[in-house]
Amino acid sequence: MTRLRPQIAVTADQHGQASVALPESPATGYRWELEDPALSRHVAGAAFAETGSRAPGSAGTRVFSLDLHGLAGVELVFVLKRSWEASSVERQGVTVTLPAP
C-alpha cells in the first residue's frame, strides 16, 4: 500500500528554477523518482546529501534541481520505490508555482 505524504508547495525563481528536497535512505534500495517519466526532462539534476551521521547506510535528503521554464501551474508527483519493483511505498505531490512574467 502506498503512503500519501502531505502535498508540498515550491516556488520557482524568475528563470523557472526550483528545488525539491525529500527524505531518503538509499541503503534500503528505495529512491525518489518522478512518477511521470515524460516530466523527467525537467530534472536538471539530483543529489543525495547525508544528514547527521556519516555512517554507512545513514538517511539523508535527495534534492532535485528542476528547470520548469515555460510551464505554468506545474504539479509533480514523486514516488519512493525500488528500481526493480513496480509499486511504490510513498507518493509526494509537489505544486510548483512560477512567478508572474
Biopython code that builds the backbone (N, CA, C, O; Angstrom):
import numpy as np
from Bio.PDB.StructureBuilder import StructureBuilder

atoms = [
    (1, "MET", "N", (0.845, -1.179, 0.000)),
    (1, "MET", "CA", (0.000, 0.000, 0.000)),
    (1, "MET", "C", (0.893, 1.247, 0.000)),
    (1, "MET", "O", (1.842, 1.342, 0.778)),
    (2, "THR", "N", (0.583, 2.169, -0.856)),
    (2, "THR", "CA", (1.366, 3.386, -0.975)),
    (2, "THR", "C", (0.880, 4.428, 0.016)),
    (2, "THR", "O", (-0.311, 4.731, 0.088)),
    (3, "ARG", "N", (1.818, 4.971, 0.777)),
    (3, "ARG", "CA", (1.501, 6.021, 1.740)),
    (3, "ARG", "C", (1.541, 7.368, 1.035)),
    (3, "ARG", "O", (2.499, 7.662, 0.320)),
    (4, "LEU", "N", (0.517, 8.188, 1.228)),
    (4, "LEU", "CA", (0.469, 9.530, 0.644)),
    (4, "LEU", "C", (1.019, 10.530, 1.634)),
    (4, "LEU", "O", (0.546, 10.620, 2.767)),
    (5, "ARG", "N", (2.012, 11.278, 1.209)),
    (5, "ARG", "CA", (2.579, 12.326, 2.054)),
    (5, "ARG", "C", (1.806, 13.614, 1.796)),
    (5, "ARG", "O", (1.249, 13.780, 0.711)),
    (6, "PRO", "N", (1.756, 14.533, 2.764)),
    (6, "PRO", "CA", (1.063, 15.805, 2.542)),
    (6, "PRO", "C", (1.684, 16.572, 1.373)),
    (6, "PRO", "O", (2.902, 16.600, 1.201)),
    (7, "GLN", "N", (0.821, 17.185, 0.584)),
    (7, "GLN", "CA", (1.253, 17.983, -0.569)),
    (7, "GLN", "C", (2.186, 19.103, -0.096)),
    (7, "GLN", "O", (1.947, 19.708, 0.948)),
    (8, "ILE", "N", (3.236, 19.375, -0.854)),
    (8, "ILE", "CA", (4.111, 20.496, -0.537)),
    (8, "ILE", "C", (4.093, 21.475, -1.699)),
    (8, "ILE", "O", (3.799, 21.102, -2.835)),
    (9, "ALA", "N", (4.408, 22.726, -1.406)),
    (9, "ALA", "CA", (4.427, 23.774, -2.426)),
    (9, "ALA", "C", (5.831, 24.347, -2.530)),
    (9, "ALA", "O", (6.510, 24.555, -1.524)),
    (10, "VAL", "N", (6.253, 24.597, -3.761)),
    (10, "VAL", "CA", (7.564, 25.157, -4.045)),
    (10, "VAL", "C", (7.354, 26.299, -5.031)),
    (10, "VAL", "O", (6.534, 26.199, -5.944)),
    (11, "THR", "N", (8.094, 27.376, -4.842)),
    (11, "THR", "CA", (8.033, 28.496, -5.769)),
    (11, "THR", "C", (9.322, 28.572, -6.571)),
    (11, "THR", "O", (10.415, 28.635, -6.007)),
    (12, "ALA", "N", (9.187, 28.567, -7.876)),
    (12, "ALA", "CA", (10.351, 28.679, -8.755)),
    (12, "ALA", "C", (10.821, 30.121, -8.809)),
    (12, "ALA", "O", (10.061, 31.045, -8.522)),
    (13, "ASP", "N", (12.088, 30.306, -9.183)),
    (13, "ASP", "CA", (12.591, 31.670, -9.352)),
    (13, "ASP", "C", (12.150, 32.210, -10.715)),
    (13, "ASP", "O", (11.440, 31.525, -11.451)),
    (14, "GLN", "N", (12.567, 33.437, -11.057)),
    (14, "GLN", "CA", (12.126, 34.077, -12.295)),
    (14, "GLN", "C", (12.605, 33.346, -13.545)),
    (14, "GLN", "O", (12.101, 33.611, -14.637)),
    (15, "HIS", "N", (13.559, 32.440, -13.412)),
    (15, "HIS", "CA", (14.067, 31.666, -14.553)),
    (15, "HIS", "C", (13.452, 30.266, -14.612)),
    (15, "HIS", "O", (13.840, 29.452, -15.450)),
    (16, "GLY", "N", (12.496, 29.986, -13.724)),
    (16, "GLY", "CA", (11.846, 28.681, -13.709)),
    (16, "GLY", "C", (12.626, 27.612, -12.976)),
    (16, "GLY", "O", (12.329, 26.425, -13.114)),
    (17, "GLN", "N", (13.622, 28.012, -12.197)),
    (17, "GLN", "CA", (14.440, 27.055, -11.443)),
    (17, "GLN", "C", (13.829, 26.863, -10.051)),
    (17, "GLN", "O", (13.416, 27.822, -9.398)),
    (18, "ALA", "N", (13.783, 25.615, -9.622)),
    (18, "ALA", "CA", (13.266, 25.295, -8.290)),
    (18, "ALA", "C", (13.962, 24.031, -7.807)),
    (18, "ALA", "O", (14.553, 23.294, -8.597)),
    (19, "SER", "N", (13.888, 23.789, -6.515)),
    (19, "SER", "CA", (14.431, 22.544, -5.983)),
    (19, "SER", "C", (13.428, 21.933, -5.017)),
    (19, "SER", "O", (12.661, 22.627, -4.351)),
    (20, "VAL", "N", (13.465, 20.607, -4.968)),
    (20, "VAL", "CA", (12.592, 19.834, -4.088)),
    (20, "VAL", "C", (13.489, 18.895, -3.295)),
    (20, "VAL", "O", (14.294, 18.163, -3.871)),
    (21, "ALA", "N", (13.351, 18.916, -1.973)),
    (21, "ALA", "CA", (14.154, 18.061, -1.089)),
    (21, "ALA", "C", (13.232, 17.055, -0.404)),
    (21, "ALA", "O", (12.237, 17.430, 0.216)),
    (22, "LEU", "N", (13.576, 15.770, -0.525)),
    (22, "LEU", "CA", (12.767, 14.701, 0.049)),
    (22, "LEU", "C", (13.646, 13.765, 0.878)),
    (22, "LEU", "O", (14.749, 13.425, 0.450)),
    (23, "PRO", "N", (13.178, 13.340, 2.057)),
    (23, "PRO", "CA", (13.983, 12.444, 2.900)),
    (23, "PRO", "C", (14.120, 11.068, 2.258)),
    (23, "PRO", "O", (13.166, 10.531, 1.694)),
    (24, "GLU", "N", (15.327, 10.508, 2.356)),
    (24, "GLU", "CA", (15.588, 9.235, 1.686)),
    (24, "GLU", "C", (16.636, 8.435, 2.450)),
    (24, "GLU", "O", (17.543, 9.006, 3.056)),
    (25, "SER", "N", (16.507, 7.119, 2.417)),
    (25, "SER", "CA", (17.505, 6.193, 2.974)),
    (25, "SER", "C", (17.912, 5.241, 1.859)),
    (25, "SER", "O", (17.370, 4.140, 1.764)),
    (26, "PRO", "N", (18.854, 5.641, 1.013)),
    (26, "PRO", "CA", (19.176, 4.833, -0.165)),
    (26, "PRO", "C", (19.704, 3.439, 0.139)),
    (26, "PRO", "O", (19.624, 2.561, -0.721)),
    (27, "ALA", "N", (20.239, 3.207, 1.327)),
    (27, "ALA", "CA", (20.745, 1.875, 1.660)),
    (27, "ALA", "C", (19.623, 0.836, 1.672)),
    (27, "ALA", "O", (19.884, -0.363, 1.569)),
    (28, "THR", "N", (18.381, 1.292, 1.797)),
    (28, "THR", "CA", (17.234, 0.382, 1.784)),
    (28, "THR", "C", (16.854, -0.026, 0.367)),
    (28, "THR", "O", (16.058, -0.944, 0.174)),
    (29, "GLY", "N", (17.428, 0.662, -0.633)),
    (29, "GLY", "CA", (17.076, 0.401, -2.025)),
    (29, "GLY", "C", (15.987, 1.326, -2.527)),
    (29, "GLY", "O", (15.721, 1.370, -3.728)),
    (30, "TYR", "N", (15.353, 2.065, -1.632)),
    (30, "TYR", "CA", (14.282, 2.980, -2.036)),
    (30, "TYR", "C", (14.860, 4.330, -2.422)),
    (30, "TYR", "O", (15.678, 4.906, -1.704)),
    (31, "ARG", "N", (14.418, 4.824, -3.575)),
    (31, "ARG", "CA", (14.842, 6.138, -4.054)),
    (31, "ARG", "C", (13.645, 6.871, -4.633)),
    (31, "ARG", "O", (12.711, 6.263, -5.156)),
    (32, "TRP", "N", (13.696, 8.188, -4.528)),
    (32, "TRP", "CA", (12.640, 9.019, -5.099)),
    (32, "TRP", "C", (12.873, 9.186, -6.596)),
    (32, "TRP", "O", (14.008, 9.316, -7.053)),
    (33, "GLU", "N", (11.780, 9.180, -7.344)),
    (33, "GLU", "CA", (11.827, 9.469, -8.774)),
    (33, "GLU", "C", (10.488, 10.078, -9.172)),
    (33, "GLU", "O", (9.492, 9.934, -8.464)),
    (34, "LEU", "N", (10.478, 10.756, -10.310)),
    (34, "LEU", "CA", (9.221, 11.304, -10.804)),
    (34, "LEU", "C", (8.328, 10.165, -11.278)),
    (34, "LEU", "O", (8.791, 9.225, -11.925)),
    (35, "GLU", "N", (7.059, 10.260, -10.952)),
    (35, "GLU", "CA", (6.116, 9.221, -11.360)),
    (35, "GLU", "C", (5.942, 9.215, -12.882)),
    (35, "GLU", "O", (5.869, 8.151, -13.497)),
    (36, "ASP", "N", (5.878, 10.395, -13.479)),
    (36, "ASP", "CA", (5.686, 10.515, -14.924)),
    (36, "ASP", "C", (7.043, 10.680, -15.602)),
    (36, "ASP", "O", (7.644, 11.750, -15.510)),
    (37, "PRO", "N", (7.539, 9.644, -16.283)),
    (37, "PRO", "CA", (8.860, 9.737, -16.914)),
    (37, "PRO", "C", (8.959, 10.860, -17.946)),
    (37, "PRO", "O", (10.056, 11.355, -18.209)),
    (38, "ALA", "N", (7.843, 11.268, -18.528)),
    (38, "ALA", "CA", (7.864, 12.352, -19.515)),
    (38, "ALA", "C", (8.309, 13.668, -18.889)),
    (38, "ALA", "O", (8.851, 14.529, -19.582)),
    (39, "LEU", "N", (8.088, 13.835, -17.593)),
    (39, "LEU", "CA", (8.485, 15.064, -16.916)),
    (39, "LEU", "C", (9.941, 15.039, -16.470)),
    (39, "LEU", "O", (10.459, 16.056, -16.008)),
    (40, "SER", "N", (10.606, 13.902, -16.599)),
    (40, "SER", "CA", (11.991, 13.806, -16.140)),
    (40, "SER", "C", (12.923, 14.732, -16.917)),
    (40, "SER", "O", (14.024, 15.029, -16.452)),
    (41, "ARG", "N", (12.504, 15.186, -18.077)),
    (41, "ARG", "CA", (13.337, 16.141, -18.831)),
    (41, "ARG", "C", (13.462, 17.476, -18.096)),
    (41, "ARG", "O", (14.339, 18.280, -18.413)),
    (42, "HIS", "N", (12.603, 17.707, -17.133)),
    (42, "HIS", "CA", (12.657, 18.949, -16.353)),
    (42, "HIS", "C", (13.542, 18.825, -15.118)),
    (42, "HIS", "O", (13.720, 19.799, -14.386)),
    (43, "VAL", "N", (14.096, 17.645, -14.880)),
    (43, "VAL", "CA", (15.022, 17.453, -13.757)),
    (43, "VAL", "C", (16.427, 17.760, -14.264)),
    (43, "VAL", "O", (16.995, 17.007, -15.055)),
    (44, "ALA", "N", (16.977, 18.877, -13.798)),
    (44, "ALA", "CA", (18.318, 19.288, -14.214)),
    (44, "ALA", "C", (19.393, 18.504, -13.474)),
    (44, "ALA", "O", (20.530, 18.411, -13.937)),
    (45, "GLY", "N", (19.034, 17.944, -12.331)),
    (45, "GLY", "CA", (19.986, 17.166, -11.549)),
    (45, "GLY", "C", (19.355, 16.686, -10.261)),
    (45, "GLY", "O", (18.320, 17.196, -9.831)),
    (46, "ALA", "N", (19.993, 15.696, -9.648)),
    (46, "ALA", "CA", (19.549, 15.182, -8.361)),
    (46, "ALA", "C", (20.791, 14.770, -7.586)),
    (46, "ALA", "O", (21.728, 14.196, -8.141)),
    (47, "ALA", "N", (20.782, 15.072, -6.301)),
    (47, "ALA", "CA", (21.935, 14.746, -5.463)),
    (47, "ALA", "C", (21.444, 14.288, -4.098)),
    (47, "ALA", "O", (20.386, 14.708, -3.629)),
    (48, "PHE", "N", (22.226, 13.422, -3.471)),
    (48, "PHE", "CA", (21.908, 12.945, -2.135)),
    (48, "PHE", "C", (22.830, 13.609, -1.139)),
    (48, "PHE", "O", (24.044, 13.648, -1.337)),
    (49, "ALA", "N", (22.261, 14.129, -0.075)),
    (49, "ALA", "CA", (23.055, 14.764, 0.982)),
    (49, "ALA", "C", (22.760, 14.047, 2.294)),
    (49, "ALA", "O", (21.605, 13.934, 2.705)),
    (50, "GLU", "N", (23.812, 13.563, 2.947)),
    (50, "GLU", "CA", (23.643, 12.925, 4.246)),
    (50, "GLU", "C", (23.272, 13.977, 5.277)),
    (50, "GLU", "O", (23.740, 15.114, 5.221)),
    (51, "THR", "N", (22.435, 13.588, 6.206)),
    (51, "THR", "CA", (22.077, 14.486, 7.304)),
    (51, "THR", "C", (22.465, 13.803, 8.595)),
    (51, "THR", "O", (22.142, 12.635, 8.812)),
    (52, "GLY", "N", (23.150, 14.523, 9.441)),
    (52, "GLY", "CA", (23.558, 13.944, 10.721)),
    (52, "GLY", "C", (24.727, 13.002, 10.558)),
    (52, "GLY", "O", (25.809, 13.415, 10.140)),
    (53, "SER", "N", (24.522, 11.745, 10.882)),
    (53, "SER", "CA", (25.584, 10.735, 10.873)),
    (53, "SER", "C", (26.124, 10.485, 9.471)),
    (53, "SER", "O", (25.382, 10.518, 8.489)),
    (54, "ARG", "N", (27.423, 10.236, 9.397)),
    (54, "ARG", "CA", (28.039, 9.871, 8.123)),
    (54, "ARG", "C", (28.304, 8.368, 8.053)),
    (54, "ARG", "O", (29.057, 7.903, 7.198)),
    (55, "ALA", "N", (27.686, 7.620, 8.948)),
    (55, "ALA", "CA", (27.859, 6.163, 8.963)),
    (55, "ALA", "C", (27.236, 5.566, 7.703)),
    (55, "ALA", "O", (26.237, 6.078, 7.199)),
    (56, "PRO", "N", (27.824, 4.488, 7.200)),
    (56, "PRO", "CA", (27.242, 3.829, 6.024)),
    (56, "PRO", "C", (25.776, 3.475, 6.265)),
    (56, "PRO", "O", (25.413, 2.977, 7.330)),
    (57, "GLY", "N", (24.951, 3.735, 5.276)),
    (57, "GLY", "CA", (23.533, 3.436, 5.374)),
    (57, "GLY", "C", (22.701, 4.516, 6.034)),
    (57, "GLY", "O", (21.501, 4.335, 6.242)),
    (58, "SER", "N", (23.326, 5.645, 6.368)),
    (58, "SER", "CA", (22.598, 6.724, 7.037)),
    (58, "SER", "C", (21.567, 7.353, 6.105)),
    (58, "SER", "O", (21.721, 7.376, 4.884)),
    (59, "ALA", "N", (20.533, 7.851, 6.720)),
    (59, "ALA", "CA", (19.489, 8.545, 5.966)),
    (59, "ALA", "C", (19.968, 9.934, 5.586)),
    (59, "ALA", "O", (20.952, 10.438, 6.129)),
    (60, "GLY", "N", (19.275, 10.535, 4.665)),
    (60, "GLY", "CA", (19.621, 11.881, 4.234)),
    (60, "GLY", "C", (18.493, 12.481, 3.430)),
    (60, "GLY", "O", (17.320, 12.188, 3.659)),
    (61, "THR", "N", (18.861, 13.320, 2.489)),
    (61, "THR", "CA", (17.881, 14.037, 1.684)),
    (61, "THR", "C", (18.272, 13.962, 0.216)),
    (61, "THR", "O", (19.427, 14.197, -0.138)),
    (62, "ARG", "N", (17.306, 13.635, -0.637)),
    (62, "ARG", "CA", (17.505, 13.676, -2.088)),
    (62, "ARG", "C", (16.985, 15.036, -2.545)),
    (62, "ARG", "O", (15.824, 15.374, -2.314)),
    (63, "VAL", "N", (17.853, 15.813, -3.193)),
    (63, "VAL", "CA", (17.480, 17.153, -3.663)),
    (63, "VAL", "C", (17.429, 17.134, -5.184)),
    (63, "VAL", "O", (18.426, 16.848, -5.848)),
    (64, "PHE", "N", (16.263, 17.442, -5.724)),
    (64, "PHE", "CA", (16.060, 17.524, -7.164)),
    (64, "PHE", "C", (16.132, 18.980, -7.593)),
    (64, "PHE", "O", (15.452, 19.832, -7.021)),
    (65, "SER", "N", (16.954, 19.271, -8.597)),
    (65, "SER", "CA", (17.009, 20.600, -9.204)),
    (65, "SER", "C", (16.134, 20.553, -10.448)),
    (65, "SER", "O", (16.329, 19.714, -11.327)),
    (66, "LEU", "N", (15.174, 21.455, -10.509)),
    (66, "LEU", "CA", (14.194, 21.437, -11.593)),
    (66, "LEU", "C", (14.324, 22.659, -12.482)),
    (66, "LEU", "O", (14.598, 23.760, -12.004)),
    (67, "ASP", "N", (14.127, 22.461, -13.767)),
    (67, "ASP", "CA", (14.085, 23.555, -14.738)),
    (67, "ASP", "C", (12.686, 23.546, -15.345)),
    (67, "ASP", "O", (12.389, 22.745, -16.231)),
    (68, "LEU", "N", (11.838, 24.436, -14.864)),
    (68, "LEU", "CA", (10.427, 24.440, -15.240)),
    (68, "LEU", "C", (10.051, 25.644, -16.081)),
    (68, "LEU", "O", (8.878, 26.004, -16.167)),
    (69, "HIS", "N", (11.038, 26.264, -16.698)),
    (69, "HIS", "CA", (10.792, 27.450, -17.517)),
    (69, "HIS", "C", (9.724, 27.144, -18.579)),
    (69, "HIS", "O", (9.804, 26.147, -19.297)),
    (70, "GLY", "N", (8.730, 28.027, -18.655)),
    (70, "GLY", "CA", (7.689, 27.879, -19.661)),
    (70, "GLY", "C", (6.507, 27.027, -19.242)),
    (70, "GLY", "O", (5.522, 26.944, -19.976)),
    (71, "LEU", "N", (6.580, 26.396, -18.087)),
    (71, "LEU", "CA", (5.451, 25.607, -17.609)),
    (71, "LEU", "C", (4.690, 26.409, -16.563)),
    (71, "LEU", "O", (5.295, 27.063, -15.713)),
    (72, "ALA", "N", (3.388, 26.358, -16.625)),
    (72, "ALA", "CA", (2.575, 27.105, -15.655)),
    (72, "ALA", "C", (1.756, 26.128, -14.821)),
    (72, "ALA", "O", (1.292, 25.109, -15.332)),
    (73, "GLY", "N", (1.580, 26.435, -13.548)),
    (73, "GLY", "CA", (0.760, 25.618, -12.661)),
    (73, "GLY", "C", (1.193, 24.166, -12.623)),
    (73, "GLY", "O", (0.363, 23.262, -12.721)),
    (74, "VAL", "N", (2.467, 23.945, -12.485)),
    (74, "VAL", "CA", (3.015, 22.602, -12.539)),
    (74, "VAL", "C", (2.693, 21.824, -11.266)),
    (74, "VAL", "O", (2.839, 22.339, -10.157)),
    (75, "GLU", "N", (2.255, 20.583, -11.439)),
    (75, "GLU", "CA", (2.095, 19.686, -10.310)),
    (75, "GLU", "C", (2.876, 18.422, -10.626)),
    (75, "GLU", "O", (2.623, 17.751, -11.626)),
    (76, "LEU", "N", (3.824, 18.108, -9.763)),
    (76, "LEU", "CA", (4.668, 16.940, -9.942)),
    (76, "LEU", "C", (4.344, 15.908, -8.873)),
    (76, "LEU", "O", (3.944, 16.255, -7.761)),
    (77, "VAL", "N", (4.518, 14.656, -9.212)),
    (77, "VAL", "CA", (4.348, 13.585, -8.228)),
    (77, "VAL", "C", (5.641, 12.769, -8.210)),
    (77, "VAL", "O", (6.077, 12.241, -9.233)),
    (78, "PHE", "N", (6.238, 12.681, -7.025)),
    (78, "PHE", "CA", (7.420, 11.862, -6.820)),
    (78, "PHE", "C", (6.984, 10.582, -6.131)),
    (78, "PHE", "O", (6.084, 10.603, -5.292)),
    (79, "VAL", "N", (7.612, 9.469, -6.477)),
    (79, "VAL", "CA", (7.303, 8.192, -5.838)),
    (79, "VAL", "C", (8.591, 7.618, -5.250)),
    (79, "VAL", "O", (9.668, 7.748, -5.832)),
    (80, "LEU", "N", (8.459, 6.991, -4.101)),
    (80, "LEU", "CA", (9.585, 6.340, -3.435)),
    (80, "LEU", "C", (9.458, 4.851, -3.709)),
    (80, "LEU", "O", (8.513, 4.202, -3.259)),
    (81, "LYS", "N", (10.428, 4.313, -4.458)),
    (81, "LYS", "CA", (10.331, 2.909, -4.837)),
    (81, "LYS", "C", (11.705, 2.324, -5.099)),
    (81, "LYS", "O", (12.693, 3.044, -5.244)),
    (82, "ARG", "N", (11.742, 1.027, -5.155)),
    (82, "ARG", "CA", (12.937, 0.303, -5.563)),
    (82, "ARG", "C", (12.877, 0.134, -7.073)),
    (82, "ARG", "O", (11.809, -0.127, -7.627)),
    (83, "SER", "N", (14.011, 0.281, -7.740)),
    (83, "SER", "CA", (14.028, 0.254, -9.203)),
    (83, "SER", "C", (13.542, -1.080, -9.771)),
    (83, "SER", "O", (13.041, -1.123, -10.894)),
    (84, "TRP", "N", (13.682, -2.153, -9.022)),
    (84, "TRP", "CA", (13.297, -3.464, -9.532)),
    (84, "TRP", "C", (11.868, -3.850, -9.167)),
    (84, "TRP", "O", (11.417, -4.944, -9.505)),
    (85, "GLU", "N", (11.152, -2.958, -8.478)),
    (85, "GLU", "CA", (9.763, -3.230, -8.111)),
    (85, "GLU", "C", (8.839, -2.269, -8.846)),
    (85, "GLU", "O", (9.194, -1.120, -9.109)),
    (86, "ALA", "N", (7.653, -2.757, -9.171)),
    (86, "ALA", "CA", (6.698, -1.936, -9.923)),
    (86, "ALA", "C", (5.958, -0.932, -9.039)),
    (86, "ALA", "O", (5.604, 0.154, -9.498)),
    (87, "SER", "N", (5.724, -1.287, -7.785)),
    (87, "SER", "CA", (4.920, -0.411, -6.931)),
    (87, "SER", "C", (5.799, 0.448, -6.026)),
    (87, "SER", "O", (6.943, 0.110, -5.724)),
    (88, "SER", "N", (5.223, 1.561, -5.608)),
    (88, "SER", "CA", (5.930, 2.483, -4.713)),
    (88, "SER", "C", (5.385, 2.336, -3.298)),
    (88, "SER", "O", (4.293, 1.807, -3.089)),
    (89, "VAL", "N", (6.169, 2.817, -2.327)),
    (89, "VAL", "CA", (5.724, 2.773, -0.934)),
    (89, "VAL", "C", (5.238, 4.134, -0.448)),
    (89, "VAL", "O", (4.500, 4.222, 0.534)),
    (90, "GLU", "N", (5.658, 5.204, -1.144)),
    (90, "GLU", "CA", (5.204, 6.552, -0.793)),
    (90, "GLU", "C", (5.033, 7.369, -2.055)),
    (90, "GLU", "O", (5.690, 7.134, -3.069)),
    (91, "ARG", "N", (4.122, 8.347, -1.967)),
    (91, "ARG", "CA", (3.906, 9.324, -3.049)),
    (91, "ARG", "C", (3.962, 10.714, -2.440)),
    (91, "ARG", "O", (3.413, 10.956, -1.365)),
    (92, "GLN", "N", (4.625, 11.616, -3.130)),
    (92, "GLN", "CA", (4.732, 13.001, -2.670)),
    (92, "GLN", "C", (4.324, 13.923, -3.803)),
    (92, "GLN", "O", (5.002, 13.997, -4.829)),
    (93, "GLY", "N", (3.220, 14.624, -3.617)),
    (93, "GLY", "CA", (2.786, 15.625, -4.589)),
    (93, "GLY", "C", (3.481, 16.945, -4.305)),
    (93, "GLY", "O", (3.637, 17.352, -3.154)),
    (94, "VAL", "N", (3.895, 17.608, -5.383)),
    (94, "VAL", "CA", (4.568, 18.902, -5.267)),
    (94, "VAL", "C", (3.910, 19.862, -6.241)),
    (94, "VAL", "O", (3.879, 19.611, -7.446)),
    (95, "THR", "N", (3.387, 20.958, -5.721)),
    (95, "THR", "CA", (2.836, 22.008, -6.566)),
    (95, "THR", "C", (3.897, 23.080, -6.720)),
    (95, "THR", "O", (4.401, 23.617, -5.734)),
    (96, "VAL", "N", (4.235, 23.387, -7.970)),
    (96, "VAL", "CA", (5.259, 24.401, -8.245)),
    (96, "VAL", "C", (4.572, 25.603, -8.868)),
    (96, "VAL", "O", (3.898, 25.488, -9.891)),
    (97, "THR", "N", (4.752, 26.761, -8.235)),
    (97, "THR", "CA", (4.233, 27.993, -8.806)),
    (97, "THR", "C", (5.378, 28.786, -9.416)),
    (97, "THR", "O", (6.487, 28.828, -8.885)),
    (98, "LEU", "N", (5.081, 29.405, -10.532)),
    (98, "LEU", "CA", (6.072, 30.225, -11.217)),
    (98, "LEU", "C", (5.710, 31.688, -11.000)),
    (98, "LEU", "O", (4.529, 32.034, -10.977)),
    (99, "PRO", "N", (6.705, 32.545, -10.843)),
    (99, "PRO", "CA", (6.404, 33.967, -10.665)),
    (99, "PRO", "C", (5.783, 34.559, -11.924)),
    (99, "PRO", "O", (6.007, 34.070, -13.032)),
    (100, "ALA", "N", (5.011, 35.602, -11.740)),
    (100, "ALA", "CA", (4.378, 36.272, -12.892)),
    (100, "ALA", "C", (5.470, 36.885, -13.778)),
    (100, "ALA", "O", (6.481, 37.384, -13.283)),
    (101, "PRO", "N", (5.245, 36.836, -15.101)),
    (101, "PRO", "CA", (6.271, 37.387, -16.012)),
    (101, "PRO", "C", (6.425, 38.886, -15.876)),
    (101, "PRO", "O", (7.244, 39.487, -16.572)),
]
sb = StructureBuilder()
sb.init_structure("model")
sb.init_model(0)
sb.init_chain("A")
sb.init_seg("    ")
for serial, (resi, resn, name, xyz) in enumerate(atoms, 1):
    if name == "N":
        sb.init_residue(resn, " ", resi, " ")
    sb.init_atom(name, np.array(xyz, "f"), 0.0, 1.0, " ", f" {name:<3s}", serial, name[0])
structure = sb.get_structure()
